[in-house]
Amino acid sequence: MSSQAVEKSALILMKSDEADATIDVLERDLPGVEVTDTERTAISRRREIVVSMDKVGQELGRPIELSQWLVIMSSFRRRAAPDLISPVTSRWSTRGGA
């Protein structure tokens, strides 16, 4: 891959209150996030996308667990890692050194 190539990360969310809260948080906190609203909501960015369940819960007015949020995430592009809530990034890694 060329060092000048730019990788995009993307999330596809089903329409819901949780998706609306996620969009509000990401638009406020992540510069360069792009939202395309059709039958489903596509969120993309030229860097990683990190979704904070705490911030989404604050926006919703109630706590939300990652397992609840994953129900509205219909697809993603790049790696979803549970380390820091749910970063979606173009970097792949292996666990356990393998």
Secondary structure as GFF3:
##gff-version 3
##sequence-region A 1 98
A	DSSP	beta_strand	9	13	.	.	.	ID=ss1
A	DSSP	alpha_helix	17	29	.	.	.	ID=ss2
A	DSSP	beta_strand	34	37	.	.	.	ID=ss3
A	DSSP	beta_strand	41	45	.	.	.	ID=ss4
A	DSSP	beta_strand	49	50	.	.	.	ID=ss5
A	DSSP	alpha_helix	53	60	.	.	.	ID=ss6
A	DSSP	alpha_helix	66	70	.	.	.	ID=ss7
A	DSSP	beta_strand	73	77	.	.	.	ID=ss8
A	DSSP	beta_strand	79	80	.	.	.	ID=ss9
A	DSSP	beta_strand	87	89	.	.	.	ID=ss10
A	DSSP	three_ten_helix	95	97	.	.	.	ID=ss11
###
